Amino acid sequence: MIKVFENFDFSRVGQLQSLLESNGIKTFIRNEYCSSVVGELPFVEVVPQLFVLEEKDVEKAKELLQLDMPMEMAGDDWICPECGIDVEGNFSRCWKCGVSRDD
């Protein structure tokens, strides 16, 4: 198992697990049910972590995760080339149709 992502927001970890699983990558979430022990254990010990089960899938998983991460710096607002909707500059994908800013 190779850890590819961790975040205190379990819903974000679950969202990325769904992304990887839908692309045929087997995953495992560690600390899935540990939110109830925060305070009893150090918080760094209970962070939800996403693992890829097979080493051959790690590169593909990292590529998919990178595509889904928000842009580091907000750019200029842009217009989706697919549906024509205005999209704020901090989004890399259209919120309406999902087309990538780079497409």
BAGU-153600 format. One record per atom (N, C-alpha, C): chain; residue number from 1; x, y, z; atom name. Coordinates in pm, 1 decimal. Each point is the difference from the previous one (the first is absolute). Example, Ala and Ser with C-alpha at 12.3 -4.5 7.8 and 13.67 -1.06 7.14 Angstrom:
# residues 2
- A/1/1319.0/-569.0/780.0/N .
- A/1/-89.0/119.0/0.0/CA .
- A/1/90.0/120.0/0.0/C .
- A/2/-35.0/105.0/-72.0/N .
- A/2/82.0/119.0/6.0/CA .
- A/2/-77.0/109.0/73.0/C .
END
This chain:
# residues 103
- A/1/83.8/-118.0/0.0/N .
- A/1/-83.8/118.0/0.0/CA .
- A/1/88.1/124.1/0.0/C .
- A/2/-38.9/96.7/-83.6/N .
- A/2/74.8/124.1/-11.0/CA .
- A/2/-95.3/116.2/25.3/C .
- A/3/35.1/84.9/97.8/N .
- A/3/-85.4/114.0/32.2/CA .
- A/3/13.2/103.9/-109.9/C .
- A/4/-115.9/48.0/-51.2/N .
- A/4/1.9/99.7/-105.8/CA .
- A/4/-68.4/130.7/40.5/C .
- A/5/-73.3/-0.8/112.2/N .
- A/5/-70.3/121.6/41.7/CA .
- A/5/-43.5/-13.5/144.6/C .
- A/6/-2.1/114.4/70.1/N .
- A/6/-57.4/4.8/133.4/CA .
- A/6/-58.2/138.9/21.5/C .
- A/7/-107.6/5.6/79.3/N .
- A/7/-66.1/126.9/25.2/CA .
- A/7/-91.2/-17.6/120.3/C .
- A/8/-11.2/104.1/82.4/N .
- A/8/-89.4/-8.5/115.3/CA .
- A/8/-146.6/-4.8/-41.5/C .
- A/9/-29.7/43.5/-121.5/N .
- A/9/-136.8/-2.7/-51.9/CA .
- A/9/-26.6/-138.1/-60.4/C .
- A/10/-70.3/-84.8/76.4/N .
- A/10/-23.8/-136.2/-47.5/CA .
- A/10/-78.2/-2.4/-130.6/C .
- A/11/-90.8/95.8/-18.3/N .
- A/11/-79.0/0.4/-123.2/CA .
- A/11/89.2/20.7/-122.3/C .
- A/12/106.7/78.9/14.2/N .
- A/12/93.6/20.3/-111.5/CA .
- A/12/77.9/-128.2/-28.5/C .
- A/13/41.3/-69.2/104.0/N .
- A/13/71.0/-127.0/-17.3/CA .
- A/13/-92.1/-101.0/-69.4/C .
- A/14/-125.6/-5.7/42.6/N .
- A/14/-96.8/-90.1/-62.4/CA .
- A/14/-27.2/35.5/-144.9/C .
- A/15/-5.0/129.4/-29.5/N .
- A/15/-21.6/45.0/-137.0/CA .
- A/15/114.5/-46.8/-90.1/C .
- A/16/121.8/14.4/49.0/N .
- A/16/114.8/-41.7/-80.8/CA .
- A/16/9.9/-151.7/-9.8/C .
- A/17/-45.0/-70.3/103.6/N .
- A/17/-5.4/-145.9/-9.5/CA .
- A/17/-95.7/-40.1/-112.4/C .
- A/18/-114.1/65.5/-7.5/N .
- A/18/-97.0/-29.3/-106.6/CA .
- A/18/59.7/27.2/-137.6/C .
- A/19/75.4/109.0/-11.6/N .
- A/19/65.1/32.5/-126.8/CA .
- A/19/93.7/-112.5/-43.0/C .
- A/20/83.6/-45.5/92.6/N .
- A/20/95.9/-105.1/-33.9/CA .
- A/20/-69.8/-132.3/-28.1/C .
- A/21/-96.5/-36.6/83.8/N .
- A/21/-71.7/-126.7/-19.5/CA .
- A/21/-74.1/-1.4/-134.2/C .
- A/22/-56.5/113.8/-39.8/N .
- A/22/-72.3/5.8/-127.2/CA .
- A/22/94.1/-12.0/-119.7/C .
- A/23/129.3/18.1/24.9/N .
- A/23/100.6/-17.5/-104.7/CA .
- A/23/74.3/-132.6/13.8/C .
- A/24/-57.7/-91.7/75.0/N .
- A/24/54.4/-135.1/9.7/CA .
- A/24/115.9/-16.9/95.2/C .
- A/25/20.6/95.2/90.2/N .
- A/25/110.6/-7.9/94.9/CA .
- A/25/-55.1/-41.8/135.8/C .
- A/26/50.0/-111.3/51.9/N .
- A/26/-46.1/-49.6/129.9/CA .
- A/26/63.1/82.6/111.3/C .
- A/27/-83.0/38.7/97.7/N .
- A/27/46.0/88.8/106.6/CA .
- A/27/-43.5/-49.5/137.5/C .
- A/28/54.7/67.1/100.1/N .
- A/28/-34.5/-26.7/139.4/CA .
- A/28/10.4/130.8/76.2/C .
- A/29/-97.3/27.5/87.0/N .
- A/29/7.1/118.1/85.2/CA .
- A/29/36.7/-44.2/141.0/C .
- A/30/108.3/57.4/50.1/N .
- A/30/43.7/-26.5/136.6/CA .
- A/30/-53.9/111.5/89.8/C .
- A/31/-34.2/-34.1/122.4/N .
- A/31/-54.9/94.4/97.9/CA .
- A/31/-138.6/50.2/-40.5/C .
- A/32/-73.7/-84.3/-67.9/N .
- A/32/-132.8/36.7/-48.4/CA .
- A/32/-96.4/31.2/114.6/C .
- A/33/12.3/-69.4/110.0/N .
- A/33/-94.8/15.0/110.4/CA .
- A/33/64.2/58.4/125.6/C .
- A/34/105.2/76.0/-16.4/N .
- A/34/74.8/49.8/116.4/CA .
- A/34/-40.6/139.2/46.6/C .
- A/35/-93.9/63.4/-66.0/N .
- A/35/-34.7/136.3/40.1/CA .
- A/35/-52.8/6.3/143.4/C .
- A/36/-54.8/-108.4/49.8/N .
- A/36/-55.3/-0.3/135.7/CA .
- A/36/107.1/-2.6/108.5/C .
- A/37/124.8/-29.4/-36.3/N .
- A/37/105.3/-6.1/101.3/CA .
- A/37/93.5/121.5/-4.4/C .
- A/38/-36.1/99.7/-82.4/N .
- A/38/80.1/122.7/-2.4/CA .
- A/38/-5.0/61.2/139.1/C .
- A/39/111.7/33.0/52.6/N .
- A/39/9.4/50.5/137.1/CA .
- A/39/54.8/-105.6/93.4/C .
- A/40/-34.7/-124.7/-24.9/N .
- A/40/54.5/-111.7/77.2/CA .
- A/40/137.0/-40.5/-54.2/C .
- A/41/15.0/11.9/-132.0/N .
- A/41/126.7/-29.2/-68.2/CA .
- A/41/49.2/127.6/-67.5/C .
- A/42/128.3/10.9/-26.6/N .
- A/42/48.5/117.3/-74.1/CA .
- A/42/-69.7/9.0/-136.4/C .
- A/43/-38.6/121.3/-39.7/N .
- A/43/-77.7/16.1/-122.3/CA .
- A/43/72.2/-50.9/-123.9/C .
- A/44/133.1/2.4/0.5/N .
- A/44/73.7/-50.1/-116.6/CA .
- A/44/-10.5/-151.9/-13.5/C .
- A/45/-43.2/-66.4/104.4/N .
- A/45/-14.7/-145.5/-4.1/CA .
- A/45/-134.5/-44.9/-56.3/C .
- A/46/-93.7/93.4/-14.7/N .
- A/46/-134.5/-38.6/-43.1/CA .
- A/46/-42.5/65.6/-131.2/C .
- A/47/93.9/57.1/-72.9/N .
- A/47/-30.2/62.6/-128.4/CA .
- A/47/-41.8/-108.4/-99.7/C .
- A/48/-114.6/15.5/-66.7/N .
- A/48/-37.0/-96.6/-103.7/CA .
- A/48/104.1/-0.7/-112.8/C .
- A/49/44.6/-119.0/-37.1/N .
- A/49/103.6/-16.4/-101.3/CA .
- A/49/-48.0/-92.5/-109.6/C .
- A/50/29.7/36.7/-123.6/N .
- A/50/-38.8/-79.1/-115.9/CA .
- A/50/121.5/-74.1/-53.6/C .
- A/51/-13.1/-130.8/-11.7/N .
- A/51/107.7/-85.0/-49.5/CA .
- A/51/-41.1/-67.5/-129.9/C .
- A/52/96.5/-20.7/-88.1/N .
- A/52/-17.1/-81.4/-120.3/CA .
- A/52/55.7/-137.0/33.0/C .
- A/53/-73.7/-104.3/-31.6/N .
- A/53/39.9/-134.9/39.3/CA .
- A/53/112.0/-58.7/-85.0/C .
- A/54/2.7/33.6/-128.8/N .
- A/54/99.7/-60.5/-88.2/CA .
- A/54/98.6/105.5/-49.6/C .
- A/55/127.2/-30.6/12.5/N .
- A/55/105.1/95.3/-36.8/CA .
- A/55/-8.5/42.1/-146.7/C .
- A/56/-45.7/-89.4/-86.2/N .
- A/56/-8.3/31.6/-142.8/CA .
- A/56/-100.9/111.7/-28.4/C .
- A/57/-90.3/27.6/92.8/N .
- A/57/-102.7/102.2/-19.7/CA .
- A/57/35.6/135.8/60.4/C .
- A/58/112.1/9.6/66.9/N .
- A/58/34.3/122.9/73.0/CA .
- A/58/13.6/120.3/-93.0/C .
- A/59/72.9/-13.4/-109.6/N .
- A/59/20.4/113.6/-90.9/CA .
- A/59/-131.6/48.4/-58.2/C .
- A/60/-83.6/-92.2/-44.7/N .
- A/60/-130.0/37.7/-55.0/CA .
- A/60/-84.1/69.0/107.0/C .
- A/61/4.4/-50.3/122.2/N .
- A/61/-75.3/60.0/110.0/CA .
- A/61/46.3/142.4/26.5/C .
- A/62/130.8/21.1/3.1/N .
- A/62/52.9/134.0/24.8/CA .
- A/62/-38.4/96.8/-111.0/C .
- A/63/-1.1/-47.1/-123.5/N .
- A/63/-42.0/84.7/-111.7/CA .
- A/63/-146.3/40.4/14.5/C .
- A/64/-85.4/-96.3/32.8/N .
- A/64/-142.4/29.5/17.6/CA .
- A/64/-22.9/96.3/115.8/C .
- A/65/71.7/-19.9/109.2/N .
- A/65/-14.5/88.2/115.4/CA .
- A/65/47.0/140.7/-33.5/C .
- A/66/108.1/10.6/-74.0/N .
- A/66/52.9/132.1/-38.4/CA .
- A/66/-100.6/74.4/-86.9/C .
- A/67/-64.7/-69.6/-91.6/N .
- A/67/-99.6/63.0/-85.9/CA .
- A/67/-119.7/51.6/80.6/C .
- A/68/-27.4/-65.6/111.6/N .
- A/68/-116.2/37.1/80.0/CA .
- A/68/30.0/105.8/105.5/C .
- A/69/127.4/29.2/24.3/N .
- A/69/36.2/97.7/102.9/CA .
- A/69/-28.2/141.1/-49.0/C .
- A/70/-41.9/87.6/91.4/N .
- A/70/-22.8/139.4/-40.9/CA .
- A/70/131.5/65.5/-38.9/C .
- A/71/-9.6/100.3/-84.9/N .
- A/71/120.0/73.0/-41.2/CA .
- A/71/59.8/70.5/120.1/C .
- A/72/131.3/3.9/8.1/N .
- A/72/68.2/62.7/112.2/CA .
- A/72/-31.7/148.8/9.0/C .
- A/73/9.6/68.6/-109.9/N .
- A/73/-25.2/143.5/-2.3/CA .
- A/73/-124.5/24.9/-84.7/C .
- A/74/-84.2/85.2/49.2/N .
- A/74/-118.7/33.9/-77.5/CA .
- A/74/42.9/80.0/-122.1/C .
- A/75/-46.0/-41.7/-113.2/N .
- A/75/28.1/73.0/-122.7/CA .
- A/75/-117.7/90.3/-33.3/C .
- A/76/-1.6/44.6/-121.8/N .
- A/76/-111.8/82.3/-44.8/CA .
- A/76/-123.6/-86.9/-17.5/C .
- A/77/-116.3/62.5/17.7/N .
- A/77/-123.4/-71.3/-29.0/CA .
- A/77/2.7/-40.2/-147.4/C .
- A/78/-72.1/-107.2/-32.2/N .
- A/78/1.8/-49.3/-137.2/CA .
- A/78/-138.4/-45.4/-41.5/C .
- A/79/-19.1/-15.0/-128.6/N .
- A/79/-128.6/-45.4/-54.9/CA .
- A/79/19.2/-140.6/-52.6/C .
- A/80/-86.2/-89.4/42.5/N .
- A/80/9.8/-139.9/-41.8/CA .
- A/80/-18.8/-10.7/-150.8/C .
- A/81/95.0/-64.1/-68.5/N .
- A/81/-12.6/-13.9/-145.2/CA .
- A/81/-111.9/-95.6/-41.5/C .
- A/82/-46.7/-82.3/92.8/N .
- A/82/-103.7/-98.0/-32.4/CA .
- A/82/-140.6/56.2/16.6/C .
- A/83/-26.8/59.6/118.1/N .
- A/83/-137.3/44.6/28.1/CA .
- A/83/-15.4/151.5/8.3/C .
- A/84/113.4/73.7/-2.6/N .
- A/84/-6.3/145.1/-2.9/CA .
- A/84/-27.3/68.3/132.8/C .
- A/85/2.3/-74.5/109.2/N .
- A/85/-29.0/56.5/132.5/CA .
- A/85/124.6/70.4/54.2/C .
- A/86/-18.4/106.5/78.9/N .
- A/86/111.9/67.1/65.7/CA .
- A/86/48.3/-86.2/116.4/C .
- A/87/132.3/-18.7/9.9/N .
- A/87/59.9/-81.2/105.7/CA .
- A/87/105.5/84.7/71.3/C .
- A/88/-0.2/-3.7/132.9/N .
- A/88/99.2/75.5/76.7/CA .
- A/88/139.6/-55.8/-24.9/C .
- A/89/100.1/86.7/9.7/N .
- A/89/137.2/-34.1/-33.5/CA .
- A/89/64.2/-106.6/86.7/C .
- A/90/-52.2/-23.7/121.3/N .
- A/90/61.5/-101.0/85.5/CA .
- A/90/-45.8/-141.5/-33.7/C .
- A/91/-92.0/-15.1/-94.6/N .
- A/91/-46.2/-132.5/-40.5/CA .
- A/91/72.0/-44.6/-125.6/C .
- A/92/44.5/-125.7/-0.8/N .
- A/92/67.5/-54.3/-117.9/CA .
- A/92/-97.8/-73.8/-91.0/C .
- A/93/-122.3/-22.7/49.9/N .
- A/93/-104.5/-66.7/-78.7/CA .
- A/93/-129.4/79.8/8.7/C .
- A/94/-78.1/-8.2/-104.6/N .
- A/94/-130.0/66.4/-2.7/CA .
- A/94/-92.0/-64.1/103.0/C .
- A/95/-64.4/82.3/81.2/N .
- A/95/-88.5/-52.7/104.2/CA .
- A/95/-128.6/-55.7/-57.5/C .
- A/96/-35.0/37.8/-123.3/N .
- A/96/-125.5/-45.7/-59.7/CA .
- A/96/16.0/-129.0/-81.2/C .
- A/97/100.9/-3.3/-87.1/N .
- A/97/11.6/-115.7/-91.0/CA .
- A/97/126.1/-84.0/24.5/C .
- A/98/93.9/50.1/82.4/N .
- A/98/118.0/-78.8/35.0/CA .
- A/98/116.9/8.1/-94.8/C .
- A/99/-10.6/80.9/-104.5/N .
- A/99/109.3/11.5/-96.4/CA .
- A/99/118.1/69.2/66.9/C .
- A/100/120.1/-48.8/-28.1/N .
- A/100/121.9/56.4/56.3/CA .
- A/100/31.4/133.6/-64.0/C .
- A/101/56.8/88.8/79.4/N .
- A/101/40.3/131.2/-50.3/CA .
- A/101/97.5/-12.7/-115.7/C .
- A/102/81.6/-104.1/2.1/N .
- A/102/103.2/-18.9/-101.6/CA .
- A/102/-53.2/-61.3/-128.5/C .
- A/103/-122.7/-51.4/1.4/N .
- A/103/-56.6/-65.5/-119.8/CA .
- A/103/-33.1/102.2/-108.2/C .
END
